[in-house]
Amino acid sequence: MERTVCIITLSSESAPIAARMLVSQTDCESSAVITCKNEADFAATAVSERADVIFAAAEPRQFIKAKLHLIKALACKVVRSSAVVAAMGENAPENAKERDVHAAMPHSAQVYIAPGGLFSSFSYKKADGSTLVFLPLDADTVRRLFEADLAAYKAKPAYEEKSAAEEKQPEVRQPEPKPVYQEKPQAPAVKDFKQDIISFIASGKSVAVAEEGCYRAFLSVVSKFRGSQASFVSAKAGVSDQETPELAAAALAKAAKEEGYTDYGASISEITENTEGERFITVALADAKGANLAKVYAEPGEDDKRLAGAAMIKLFEMIGKVSESDKVEKPAVTNHAIVSTAKQEKKSRLPFILALSGVAAAAVISAIIAFMD
């Protein structure tokens, strides 16, 4: 029998994105999502809601007040978790009341200690037999909890793995029938950009793409892949007031990450033309520490759609790399300095050209355009 799951969040501009991120982690195909207008309503709903598992999640800025209301609504015995106090150590808030709320837990609850003690989570068995899980609505914390303490509730991967029994089965070779038609081999670079998307989705990480430039075409491409809705979202990052396309792209990527409550932020600009008449698109990928960017210049005679396709492939490549590690590769771009020089930026499309492995660029861009249509 399928487990019923309910997710309760507090109203905010980012609540829909954050809730979708939490839904992606649960082991239900469909989960009820309730957004409450205030902390009192949040607590009352969490206590009264009937489901096998209720995830009540509050953003860090709402966490303390929400927890106070929730503990009061549960009307249970409250204890001071010595493990949370020990974990806080020197990180403990100076305000005694705030410190006590972080350490307060329902009696008999399972406590999940956060690094540094602050914003620790708990699960509590309600009288009706359902399980209430209270946790901070933060991308890094949610992913860490579902990888460890909440692994029992984690969603199954989007792809299927062979069982151990299947792996042990001896391979039986059958004569291969001669095909009537010879299938055209797929271009290696096309496989690469698809694999970049699949790898990122499988990693469980998420990226918010700033709503500017070619973002709609970018999201149209990734929407074709199963599980993409939780890994790739859009975010209103505002308008950057930075003086250069490089700093503007980096600032938008960082703003998208913060607005979307995701692991990474990305931006893909409009087509820009410099004083030399060269057309290019700037792409950026940011994490909590900085941003990495690349300029993709138009080749002679290349139209706007193909330039956009080349820029998207570059951004897919950057995203594919972070699915294998936990940080954005250098060079980093901040609001104060640009590491790469103009000469180096001009060469930024060289890795893309080499990645084609001898396959004509038109074939790769045509595949992107096909996804966009």
Backbone hydrogen bonds, N-H to C=O, Kabsch-Sander energy under -0.5 kcal/mol:
donor,donor_aa,acceptor,acceptor_aa,energy
6,C,53,V,-2.3
7,I,32,A,-3.2
8,I,55,F,-3.2
9,T,34,I,-2.6
10,L,57,A,-0.5
11,S,36,C,-3.1
15,A,12,S,-1.0
18,A,14,S,-2.9
19,A,15,A,-3.0
20,R,16,P,-2.0
21,M,17,I,-1.9
22,L,18,A,-1.8
23,V,19,A,-2.7
24,S,20,R,-1.9
25,Q,22,L,-1.2
26,T,22,L,-0.7
26,T,23,V,-1.1
27,D,153,Y,-1.0
32,A,5,V,-1.9
34,I,7,I,-3.1
36,C,9,T,-3.2
36,C,34,I,-0.6
42,F,38,N,-2.2
43,A,39,E,-2.5
44,A,40,A,-2.4
45,T,41,D,-2.4
46,A,42,F,-2.1
47,V,43,A,-1.9
48,S,44,A,-2.1
49,E,45,T,-2.4
51,A,49,E,-0.6
53,V,4,T,-1.9
54,I,131,T,-3.1
55,F,6,C,-3.0
55,F,53,V,-0.5
56,A,54,I,-0.7
56,A,133,V,-3.1
57,A,8,I,-2.7
57,A,55,F,-0.7
58,A,135,L,-1.6
62,Q,59,E,-2.2
63,F,59,E,-1.1
63,F,60,P,-0.5
64,I,60,P,-0.5
66,A,62,Q,-2.3
67,K,63,F,-2.5
68,L,64,I,-2.2
69,H,65,K,-2.0
70,L,66,A,-2.2
71,I,67,K,-2.7
72,K,68,L,-1.8
73,A,69,H,-2.3
74,L,70,L,-2.0
75,A,71,I,-0.9
75,A,72,K,-0.6
76,C,71,I,-0.7
79,V,105,M,-3.2
81,S,79,V,-0.7
81,S,103,A,-2.9
82,S,80,R,-0.7
85,V,81,S,-2.0
86,A,82,S,-2.4
87,A,83,A,-2.1
88,M,84,V,-2.3
89,G,85,V,-1.8
91,N,88,M,-3.1
92,A,89,G,-1.2
99,R,95,N,-2.2
100,D,96,A,-2.3
101,V,97,K,-2.0
102,H,98,E,-1.9
103,A,99,R,-1.4
104,A,100,D,-1.4
105,M,79,V,-2.7
107,H,77,K,-3.5
109,A,106,P,-1.9
110,Q,123,S,-2.6
111,V,109,A,-0.6
112,Y,121,S,-2.8
113,I,111,V,-0.6
117,G,114,A,-2.9
118,L,116,G,-0.6
120,S,117,G,-0.8
121,S,112,Y,-2.0
122,F,134,F,-1.9
123,S,110,Q,-2.2
124,Y,132,L,-2.8
126,K,124,Y,-0.7
126,K,130,S,-3.0
129,G,126,K,-1.9
131,T,52,D,-2.3
132,L,124,Y,-3.1
132,L,130,S,-0.5
133,V,54,I,-3.4
133,V,131,T,-0.6
134,F,122,F,-2.7
134,F,132,L,-0.5
135,L,56,A,-2.0
137,L,58,A,-2.4
138,D,136,P,-1.6
142,V,138,D,-3.0
143,R,139,A,-2.3
144,R,140,D,-2.2
145,L,141,T,-2.6
146,F,142,V,-2.3
147,E,143,R,-1.3
148,A,144,R,-1.2
150,L,145,L,-3.8
151,A,148,A,-1.6
153,Y,150,L,-1.8
154,K,151,A,-1.1
155,A,25,Q,-2.5
167,E,163,S,-2.2
168,K,164,A,-1.5
169,Q,165,A,-0.8
169,Q,166,E,-0.6
173,R,171,E,-0.7
183,E,181,Y,-0.7
190,V,187,A,-0.6
191,K,187,A,-2.0
192,D,188,P,-2.1
193,F,189,A,-1.9
194,K,190,V,-1.8
195,Q,191,K,-2.7
196,D,192,D,-2.2
197,I,193,F,-1.5
198,I,194,K,-2.4
199,S,195,Q,-2.8
200,F,196,D,-1.8
201,I,197,I,-2.3
202,A,198,I,-2.4
203,S,199,S,-1.3
204,G,200,F,-0.5
204,G,201,I,-1.3
205,K,200,F,-0.8
207,V,231,S,-3.0
208,A,264,Y,-2.2
209,V,233,V,-3.1
210,A,208,A,-0.5
210,A,266,A,-3.0
211,E,235,A,-2.1
212,E,210,A,-2.3
214,C,268,I,-1.2
215,Y,212,E,-1.0
218,F,214,C,-1.9
219,L,215,Y,-2.6
220,S,216,R,-1.9
221,V,217,A,-1.7
222,V,218,F,-1.8
223,S,219,L,-1.7
224,K,221,V,-1.3
225,F,222,V,-2.0
228,S,225,F,-1.8
230,A,227,G,-0.8
231,S,227,G,-1.0
232,F,228,S,-3.2
233,V,207,V,-2.2
233,V,231,S,-0.5
235,A,209,V,-2.0
237,A,235,A,-1.1
240,S,238,G,-0.5
248,A,244,T,-2.3
249,A,245,P,-2.3
250,A,246,E,-2.2
251,A,247,L,-2.6
252,L,248,A,-2.3
253,A,249,A,-2.1
254,K,250,A,-2.2
255,A,251,A,-2.4
256,A,252,L,-2.4
257,K,253,A,-1.8
258,E,254,K,-2.1
259,E,255,A,-2.7
260,G,256,A,-2.5
261,Y,257,K,-1.0
262,T,257,K,-1.4
263,D,206,S,-0.5
264,Y,206,S,-1.8
265,G,286,A,-2.2
266,A,208,A,-2.5
267,S,284,A,-2.0
269,S,282,T,-2.6
272,T,280,F,-3.2
274,N,278,E,-2.2
277,G,274,N,-2.1
280,F,272,T,-2.6
281,I,296,V,-2.0
283,V,294,A,-2.7
284,A,267,S,-2.3
285,L,292,N,-2.6
286,A,265,G,-3.3
287,D,290,G,-2.6
291,A,333,V,-0.7
292,N,285,L,-2.8
294,A,283,V,-2.3
296,V,281,I,-2.7
297,Y,295,K,-0.6
298,A,279,R,-2.8
302,E,299,E,-2.3
307,L,303,D,-1.9
308,A,304,D,-2.5
309,G,305,K,-2.0
310,A,306,R,-2.2
311,A,307,L,-2.2
312,M,308,A,-2.3
313,I,309,G,-2.1
314,K,310,A,-1.8
315,L,311,A,-2.1
316,F,312,M,-2.8
317,E,313,I,-2.3
318,M,314,K,-2.0
319,I,315,L,-2.4
320,G,316,F,-2.9
321,K,317,E,-1.6
322,V,318,M,-1.3
323,S,319,I,-1.0
324,E,321,K,-1.1
333,V,291,A,-3.3
334,T,337,A,-1.7
339,V,332,A,-0.8
339,V,337,A,-0.5
345,E,341,T,-2.4
346,K,342,A,-1.9
347,K,343,K,-0.8
347,K,344,Q,-0.7
348,S,345,E,-2.0
350,L,347,K,-2.2
353,I,349,R,-2.2
354,L,350,L,-2.6
355,A,351,P,-2.0
356,L,352,F,-0.6
356,L,353,I,-1.0
357,S,354,L,-1.8
359,V,356,L,-2.2
363,A,360,A,-0.9
364,V,360,A,-1.0
365,I,361,A,-2.5
366,S,362,A,-2.3
367,A,363,A,-1.3
368,I,364,V,-1.6
369,I,365,I,-2.7
370,A,366,S,-2.2
371,F,367,A,-1.6
372,M,368,I,-1.9
373,D,369,I,-1.7
